[in-house]
């Protein structure tokens, strides 16, 4: 039977159905202010579930917080979140994911309707933030000094591993490719990332010309000796969104 992954963001729902090496994708805009949008979402999900089993539900938004697992106190969840992102909105609920391989907790807010929908309608308790999946995947290769950039719809997530340690994981809004390049340049100088680093550009939700970004990066002396790789959305879906817990 096919596996179904439901990938929610602030603007869309992506339904991924995967069986062996084959997969299919449907994307639905999440314009929740319009009538019957939730009904349409539910109808599409139920149709997919008629031929697939629900494997994973994910959420992506840039308002997440990372916290050391050894110091984490679940009773202080709201305080941790509001310290970085301000007061929690009334229509949001807080969740957290644990990444044992990094001794890290990812704290984040999700729309309350989504939290309720997963628990009550789908009977699925294990909603996870995409950044948690990304970091779990990268932790397998933390022996390499690397910069990983995941391009989502309106934000990119930049994660840096140096000497086997995660030293940065930030989500930043962008409008055009140069926004990312200048951010990366500032980050590279701030964190003193030399040219031995591997830089991987990943399409995680945005259709970008990654080859063009590579071309622009190589115009800067700071990046001319970087090993720059790129991964398309299909690779991201297979290696991260649809990957088993063992593979992550």
Residue frames relative to the residue before (quaternion, step in Angstrom):
aa qw qx qy qz dx dy dz
X 1.0000 0.0000 0.0000 0.0000 0.00 0.00 0.00
X 0.5420 -0.6298 0.4516 0.3250 3.56 -1.08 0.73
X 0.3448 -0.6940 0.5877 0.2325 3.54 -1.30 0.47
X 0.2067 -0.7785 0.5843 0.0986 3.55 -1.02 0.87
X 0.0793 -0.7604 0.6440 0.0292 3.55 -0.95 0.99
X 0.1646 -0.7688 0.6134 0.0747 3.56 -0.87 1.03
X 0.0636 -0.8156 0.5747 -0.0233 3.54 -0.51 1.23
X 0.0999 -0.8218 0.5610 0.0020 3.57 -0.33 1.33
X 0.0081 0.7473 -0.6634 -0.0371 3.53 -1.25 0.58
X 0.7211 -0.4275 0.3012 0.4544 3.57 -1.25 -0.06
X 0.7876 0.3364 -0.1601 0.4907 3.60 1.13 -0.56
X 0.8318 0.1123 -0.0335 0.5426 3.60 1.11 -0.37
X 0.2547 -0.6890 0.6476 0.2024 3.48 -1.44 0.21
X 0.1146 -0.7763 0.6176 0.0524 3.56 -0.88 1.00
X 0.1739 -0.7657 0.6139 0.0806 3.56 -0.85 1.05
X 0.0698 -0.7919 0.6067 -0.0002 3.56 -0.67 1.16
X 0.0565 -0.7794 0.6237 0.0162 3.56 -0.79 1.04
X 0.0189 -0.8318 0.5502 -0.0713 3.55 -0.61 1.19
X 0.0800 0.7572 -0.6453 0.0622 3.52 -1.06 0.86
X 0.8137 -0.0722 -0.0210 0.5764 3.56 -0.58 1.23
X 0.8084 -0.2466 0.1845 0.5016 3.60 -0.75 -1.01
X 0.6317 0.5359 -0.3335 0.4500 3.59 1.27 -0.05
X 0.0281 0.7948 -0.6055 0.0298 3.56 -1.10 0.71
X 0.1398 -0.7617 0.6258 0.0934 3.54 -1.26 0.45
X 0.1710 -0.7999 0.5726 0.0550 3.55 -1.16 0.63
X 0.0195 -0.7565 0.6536 0.0118 3.54 -1.13 0.80
X 0.1188 -0.7995 0.5865 0.0520 3.57 -0.89 0.92
X 0.1176 -0.7932 0.5973 0.0138 3.54 -0.91 1.04
X 0.4191 -0.6951 0.5123 0.2805 3.63 -0.76 0.93
X 0.2734 -0.7533 0.5758 0.1617 3.57 -1.02 0.81
X 0.1337 0.7727 -0.6003 0.1573 3.55 0.20 1.31
X 0.1343 -0.8760 0.4593 0.0596 3.51 0.49 1.30
X 0.5839 0.5804 -0.3809 0.4208 3.59 1.20 -0.31
X 0.6260 0.5376 -0.3379 0.4526 3.59 1.20 -0.41
X 0.5790 -0.6152 0.4047 0.3500 3.60 -1.09 0.65
X 0.8659 0.1845 -0.1441 0.4421 3.52 -1.27 0.68
X 0.3536 0.7419 -0.5079 0.2581 3.62 1.17 0.31
X 0.6606 0.5001 -0.3155 0.4625 3.60 0.91 -0.87
X 0.6286 0.5316 -0.3322 0.4604 3.56 1.06 -0.73
X 0.6561 0.5030 -0.3143 0.4665 3.58 0.99 -0.82
X 0.6169 0.5366 -0.3383 0.4659 3.58 1.02 -0.80
X 0.6807 0.4990 -0.2877 0.4525 3.56 0.83 -1.03
X 0.6387 0.5315 -0.3238 0.4525 3.57 1.00 -0.82
X 0.6664 0.4962 -0.3000 0.4687 3.60 0.93 -0.90
X 0.6542 0.5118 -0.3156 0.4588 3.57 0.98 -0.83
X 0.6693 0.4969 -0.3061 0.4598 3.59 0.91 -0.90
X 0.6114 0.5355 -0.3456 0.4690 3.59 1.08 -0.68
X 0.6626 0.4975 -0.3002 0.4725 3.58 0.95 -0.87
X 0.6707 0.5139 -0.2978 0.4443 3.58 1.01 -0.82
X 0.5524 0.6087 -0.3989 0.4066 3.59 1.21 -0.27
X 0.7750 0.2645 -0.1548 0.5526 3.60 1.24 -0.43
X 0.7492 0.3266 -0.1784 0.5478 3.60 1.28 -0.07
X 0.3420 -0.6857 0.5900 0.2544 3.55 -1.31 0.32
X 0.4957 -0.6722 0.4634 0.2963 3.56 -0.97 0.87
X 0.1714 -0.8275 0.5335 0.0349 3.53 -0.60 1.21
X 0.8068 -0.0951 0.1137 0.5720 3.58 0.94 -0.88
X 0.1300 -0.7336 0.6590 0.1029 3.54 -1.28 0.63
X 0.0423 -0.8093 0.5859 0.0006 3.57 -0.84 0.96
X 0.1868 -0.7500 0.6250 0.1090 3.52 -1.32 0.45
X 0.0182 -0.7809 0.6225 0.0496 3.58 -1.11 0.66
X 0.2345 0.6861 -0.6711 0.1545 3.50 -1.10 0.97
X 0.5637 -0.6648 0.3768 0.3137 3.61 -1.06 0.63
X 0.6238 0.5669 -0.3512 0.4078 3.63 1.19 -0.25
X 0.3143 0.7129 -0.5598 0.2820 3.55 0.35 1.29
X 0.2047 -0.7603 0.6057 0.1147 3.56 -1.28 0.41
X 0.2586 -0.7522 0.5866 0.1523 3.57 -1.01 0.83
X 0.0157 -0.8042 0.5927 -0.0423 3.56 -0.96 0.92
X 0.5373 -0.6297 0.4393 0.3490 3.63 -0.96 0.77
X 0.4927 -0.6903 0.4477 0.2836 3.56 -0.81 1.00
X 0.6605 0.5363 -0.3116 0.4231 3.59 1.00 -0.80
X 0.7278 0.3982 -0.2304 0.5086 3.61 1.21 -0.42
X 0.4953 0.7158 -0.3955 0.2932 3.56 1.29 -0.20
X 0.0540 -0.7600 0.6477 0.0073 3.53 -1.08 0.92
X 0.3950 -0.7664 0.4513 0.2299 3.59 -0.31 1.25
X 0.6116 0.5640 -0.3584 0.4235 3.61 1.10 -0.54
X 0.6962 0.4473 -0.2597 0.4977 3.60 1.26 -0.35
X 0.2471 0.8264 -0.4817 0.1547 3.57 1.30 0.28
X 0.6851 0.4886 -0.2891 0.4564 3.58 0.83 -0.99
X 0.6439 0.5234 -0.3230 0.4550 3.60 0.98 -0.80
X 0.6353 0.5239 -0.3321 0.4600 3.60 0.97 -0.81
X 0.6830 0.4939 -0.2890 0.4539 3.56 0.86 -0.99
X 0.7266 0.4610 -0.2599 0.4382 3.59 0.74 -1.06
X 0.5376 0.6136 -0.4054 0.4125 3.59 1.18 -0.39
X 0.7683 0.3491 -0.1760 0.5068 3.59 1.05 -0.78
X 0.8181 0.2824 -0.1048 0.4898 3.58 0.99 -0.77
X 0.5471 -0.6222 0.4095 0.3820 3.60 1.21 0.08
X 0.7869 -0.3635 0.2306 0.4421 3.52 -1.33 -0.05
X 0.4768 -0.6718 0.4950 0.2762 3.54 -0.96 0.94
X 0.4534 -0.6910 0.4944 0.2695 3.59 -0.85 0.97
X 0.6185 -0.5924 0.3763 0.3533 3.58 -1.11 0.71
X 0.7224 0.4431 -0.2510 0.4678 3.59 1.02 -0.72
X 0.6402 0.5241 -0.3279 0.4560 3.61 1.25 0.23
X 0.1997 -0.7407 0.6295 0.1232 3.54 -1.30 0.54
X 0.3942 -0.7268 0.5152 0.2257 3.56 -1.14 0.63
X 0.0293 -0.7655 0.6428 -0.0021 3.53 -1.17 0.76
X 0.0820 -0.7811 0.6083 0.1149 3.55 -1.30 0.09
X 0.2301 -0.7376 0.6208 0.1324 3.52 -1.28 0.61
X 0.2839 -0.7440 0.5805 0.1702 3.56 -1.14 0.67
X 0.1050 -0.7576 0.6420 0.0540 3.57 -1.02 0.91
X 0.2508 -0.8296 0.4799 0.1360 3.56 0.08 1.30
X 0.6395 0.5574 -0.3338 0.4111 3.59 0.99 -0.76
X 0.7454 0.3266 -0.2002 0.5455 3.59 1.25 -0.38
X 0.3407 -0.7367 0.4926 0.3139 3.60 1.33 -0.07
X 0.4768 0.6815 -0.3891 0.3960 3.52 0.94 0.99
X 0.1826 -0.7461 0.6306 0.1110 3.54 -1.18 0.71
X 0.1895 -0.7526 0.6215 0.1069 3.57 -0.98 0.91
X 0.1189 -0.8027 0.5843 0.0098 3.57 -0.55 1.25
X 0.1281 0.8143 -0.5502 0.1333 3.60 -0.77 0.96
X 0.3895 -0.6895 0.5606 0.2421 3.53 -1.34 0.38
X 0.0863 -0.7657 0.6346 0.0594 3.56 -1.14 0.70
X 0.5866 -0.5430 0.4330 0.4167 3.61 -1.12 0.43
X 0.5369 -0.6500 0.4299 0.3232 3.58 -0.87 0.91
X 0.6167 0.5521 -0.3569 0.4331 3.60 1.02 -0.75
X 0.6614 0.5019 -0.3118 0.4620 3.61 1.03 -0.75
X 0.6202 0.5359 -0.3293 0.4687 3.56 1.01 -0.83
X 0.6816 0.4780 -0.2772 0.4797 3.58 0.93 -0.94
X 0.6443 0.5360 -0.3258 0.4375 3.58 0.95 -0.86
X 0.6674 0.4969 -0.3061 0.4626 3.60 0.91 -0.89
X 0.7093 0.4661 -0.2669 0.4564 3.58 0.89 -0.92
X 0.7933 0.3658 -0.1708 0.4558 3.57 0.78 -1.05
X 0.7462 0.3903 -0.2277 0.4889 3.59 0.84 -0.95
X 0.7748 0.3425 -0.1773 0.5009 3.56 0.87 -0.99
X 0.2794 -0.7727 0.5144 0.2455 3.59 1.28 -0.36
X 0.4927 0.6332 -0.4178 0.4263 3.54 1.06 0.90
X 0.2177 -0.8409 0.4890 0.0791 3.57 -0.44 1.23
X 0.7256 0.5154 -0.2276 0.3950 3.56 1.12 -0.63
X 0.0616 0.7855 -0.6012 0.1333 3.55 0.67 1.13
X 0.0329 -0.8087 0.5874 -0.0039 3.60 -0.91 0.92
X 0.4871 -0.6370 0.5102 0.3110 3.54 -1.18 0.59
X 0.5476 -0.6349 0.4256 0.3403 3.59 -0.98 0.78
X 0.5970 0.5605 -0.3731 0.4361 3.60 1.06 -0.62
X 0.6024 0.5485 -0.3550 0.4586 3.61 1.09 -0.64
X 0.6635 0.4876 -0.2995 0.4820 3.58 0.96 -0.84
X 0.6323 0.5373 -0.3287 0.4510 3.57 0.99 -0.84
X 0.7068 0.4625 -0.2693 0.4626 3.58 0.82 -1.00
X 0.6098 0.5408 -0.3505 0.4613 3.60 1.06 -0.69
X 0.6476 0.5078 -0.3034 0.4803 3.56 1.04 -0.82
X 0.6948 0.4822 -0.2829 0.4524 3.59 0.84 -0.97
X 0.5836 0.6072 -0.3698 0.3923 3.59 1.09 -0.65
X 0.5872 0.5825 -0.3644 0.4280 3.57 1.17 -0.52
X 0.7680 0.3114 -0.1514 0.5388 3.57 1.19 -0.58
X 0.3027 0.8099 -0.4680 0.1826 3.58 1.21 0.44
X 0.5102 0.6306 -0.4292 0.3974 3.60 1.26 -0.09
X 0.6602 0.4677 -0.3103 0.4990 3.59 1.24 -0.35
X 0.4086 -0.6439 0.5752 0.2961 3.58 -1.09 0.68
X 0.1563 0.8262 -0.5112 0.1775 3.57 -0.43 1.19
X 0.1963 -0.7154 0.6576 0.1308 3.49 -1.33 0.56
X 0.0691 -0.7993 0.5969 0.0012 3.56 -0.67 1.12
X 0.0708 -0.7988 0.5974 0.0087 3.56 -0.83 1.00
X 0.1132 -0.7888 0.6037 0.0221 3.56 -0.63 1.21
X 0.2041 -0.7971 0.5612 0.0898 3.58 -0.54 1.20
X 0.1155 -0.7804 0.6139 0.0262 3.55 -0.61 1.23
X 0.8020 -0.3320 0.1804 0.4625 3.59 -1.28 -0.10
X 0.8287 0.0380 0.0179 0.5581 3.59 0.81 -0.98
X 0.7298 0.3241 -0.2094 0.5644 3.57 1.30 0.01
X 0.1929 -0.7229 0.6339 0.1960 3.53 -1.30 0.26
X 0.2748 -0.7256 0.6085 0.1667 3.55 -1.19 0.69
X 0.1005 -0.7990 0.5926 0.0159 3.56 -0.67 1.14
X 0.0234 -0.8007 0.5973 -0.0385 3.56 -0.62 1.19
X 0.1201 -0.8040 0.5820 0.0198 3.56 -0.94 0.95
X 0.0921 -0.7529 0.6502 0.0431 3.54 -0.94 1.00
X 0.0411 0.7854 -0.6131 0.0747 3.56 -0.85 1.06
X 0.8336 -0.0403 -0.0302 0.5501 3.55 -0.73 1.12
X 0.7089 -0.5050 0.2166 0.4422 3.54 0.95 1.11
X 0.6446 0.5014 -0.3226 0.4784 3.60 1.28 0.17
X 0.4066 -0.6538 0.5735 0.2798 3.57 -1.12 0.71
X 0.0730 -0.8358 0.5439 0.0177 3.59 -0.48 1.15
X 0.8039 0.0454 -0.0466 0.5912 3.60 1.22 -0.15
X 0.1122 0.7537 -0.6444 0.0647 3.55 -1.15 0.71
X 0.1449 0.8249 -0.5192 0.1703 3.56 0.06 1.32
X 0.2470 -0.7311 0.6165 0.1563 3.54 -1.19 0.68
X 0.0170 -0.8157 0.5744 -0.0663 3.56 -0.76 1.09
X 0.4322 -0.6915 0.5177 0.2590 3.56 -0.96 0.88
X 0.0073 0.7876 -0.6161 -0.0053 3.58 -1.14 0.60
X 0.2861 -0.7470 0.5743 0.1740 3.55 -1.24 0.51
X 0.8006 0.0425 -0.0097 0.5976 3.56 1.11 -0.66
X 0.7197 -0.4858 0.2850 0.4060 3.55 -1.26 0.41
X 0.6407 0.5450 -0.3374 0.4226 3.60 0.99 -0.75
X 0.5463 0.5963 -0.4036 0.4280 3.62 1.15 -0.50
X 0.6710 0.4891 -0.2873 0.4775 3.56 0.95 -0.92
X 0.6640 0.5290 -0.3208 0.4200 3.60 0.84 -0.94
X 0.6945 0.4571 -0.2914 0.4730 3.60 0.87 -0.86
X 0.6005 0.5353 -0.3582 0.4739 3.59 1.12 -0.61
X 0.6648 0.5024 -0.3023 0.4628 3.58 0.89 -0.93
X 0.6311 0.5373 -0.3319 0.4504 3.58 0.98 -0.81
X 0.6685 0.4856 -0.2965 0.4789 3.60 0.93 -0.90
X 0.6549 0.5174 -0.3032 0.4599 3.58 1.00 -0.88
X 0.6396 0.5399 -0.3199 0.4440 3.56 0.99 -0.86
X 0.6816 0.4697 -0.2823 0.4849 3.56 0.99 -0.81
X 0.6535 0.5316 -0.3121 0.4393 3.59 0.96 -0.88
X 0.7697 0.3553 -0.1785 0.4995 3.60 0.91 -0.95
X 0.3692 -0.7604 0.4600 0.2718 3.56 1.34 0.03
X 0.2096 0.7837 -0.5408 0.2222 3.52 0.74 1.18
X 0.2338 -0.8031 0.5302 0.1389 3.57 -0.36 1.19
X 0.6835 -0.5428 0.3248 0.3643 3.54 -1.32 0.18
X 0.4774 0.6364 -0.4634 0.3904 3.58 1.21 0.37
X 0.5288 0.6567 -0.3987 0.3607 3.59 1.26 -0.24
X 0.3544 -0.6784 0.6003 0.2319 3.50 -1.27 0.61
X 0.1451 -0.7892 0.5941 0.0565 3.57 -0.85 0.98
X 0.0471 -0.8120 0.5814 -0.0224 3.57 -0.60 1.18
X 0.1779 -0.7793 0.5980 0.0585 3.56 -0.76 1.13
X 0.0578 -0.8378 0.5413 -0.0408 3.58 -0.61 1.16
X 0.3226 -0.7071 0.5947 0.2057 3.57 -0.94 0.91
X 0.0178 -0.8308 0.5552 -0.0363 3.57 -0.40 1.24
X 0.8138 -0.0551 0.0409 0.5771 3.59 1.23 -0.04
X 0.7038 0.3826 -0.2420 0.5474 3.56 1.30 -0.19
X 0.3379 -0.7215 0.5688 0.2042 3.55 -1.01 0.84
X 0.1135 0.7982 -0.5743 0.1419 3.55 -0.17 1.34
X 0.4639 -0.6273 0.5415 0.3131 3.53 -1.31 0.42
X 0.2009 -0.8294 0.5117 0.0992 3.57 0.09 1.30
X 0.5941 0.5603 -0.3645 0.4475 3.59 1.11 -0.60
X 0.6447 0.5127 -0.3220 0.4667 3.57 1.02 -0.74
X 0.6231 0.5239 -0.3378 0.4724 3.58 1.06 -0.75
X 0.6238 0.5249 -0.3370 0.4709 3.59 0.99 -0.78
X 0.6444 0.5323 -0.3114 0.4521 3.57 0.94 -0.93
X 0.6734 0.4867 -0.2936 0.4727 3.59 0.95 -0.87
X 0.6393 0.5401 -0.3286 0.4377 3.59 0.98 -0.82
X 0.6905 0.5063 -0.2849 0.4309 3.55 0.95 -0.90
X 0.5327 0.6017 -0.4139 0.4276 3.59 1.26 0.00
X 0.6570 0.4714 -0.2948 0.5092 3.57 1.32 -0.31
X 0.5127 -0.6529 0.4655 0.3067 3.57 -0.91 0.90
X 0.6010 0.6001 -0.3514 0.3939 3.56 1.09 -0.73
X 0.7865 0.3222 -0.1568 0.5030 3.61 1.10 -0.60
X 0.4456 0.7484 -0.4348 0.2285 3.60 1.21 -0.17
X 0.7452 0.3598 -0.2246 0.5146 3.61 1.16 -0.45
X 0.4179 0.6905 -0.4815 0.3417 3.59 1.26 0.16
X 0.3658 -0.6564 0.6015 0.2711 3.54 -1.21 0.58
X 0.0600 -0.8283 0.5569 -0.0161 3.57 -0.32 1.27
X 0.0633 -0.7892 0.6107 -0.0140 3.55 -0.80 1.12
X 0.1229 -0.7864 0.5940 0.1173 3.58 -1.23 0.24
X 0.1505 -0.7738 0.6119 0.0645 3.54 -1.21 0.65
X 0.3770 -0.7392 0.5107 0.2250 3.57 -0.89 0.90
X 0.7226 -0.4598 0.2961 0.4228 3.55 -1.30 0.16
X 0.6039 0.5642 -0.3585 0.4341 3.58 1.06 -0.66
X 0.6481 0.5067 -0.3101 0.4764 3.58 1.00 -0.82
X 0.6395 0.5262 -0.3216 0.4590 3.57 1.00 -0.83
X 0.6650 0.5053 -0.3048 0.4577 3.55 0.92 -0.89
X 0.7069 0.4663 -0.2689 0.4588 3.59 0.88 -0.92
X 0.7610 0.4216 -0.2083 0.4470 3.57 0.86 -0.98
X 0.7860 0.2787 -0.1497 0.5312 3.59 1.15 -0.50
X 0.7460 0.4066 -0.2565 0.4608 3.62 0.52 -1.10
X 0.7866 0.3103 -0.1553 0.5107 3.59 0.92 -0.90
X 0.4532 0.7093 -0.4488 0.3002 3.60 1.22 -0.02
X 0.5159 -0.6201 0.4878 0.3337 3.56 -1.16 0.57
X 0.6516 -0.5064 0.3838 0.4144 3.59 -1.24 0.36
X 0.6260 0.5337 -0.3422 0.4541 3.59 1.07 -0.69
X 0.6692 0.4923 -0.3027 0.4670 3.58 1.01 -0.81
X 0.6587 0.4751 -0.3106 0.4939 3.59 1.17 -0.55
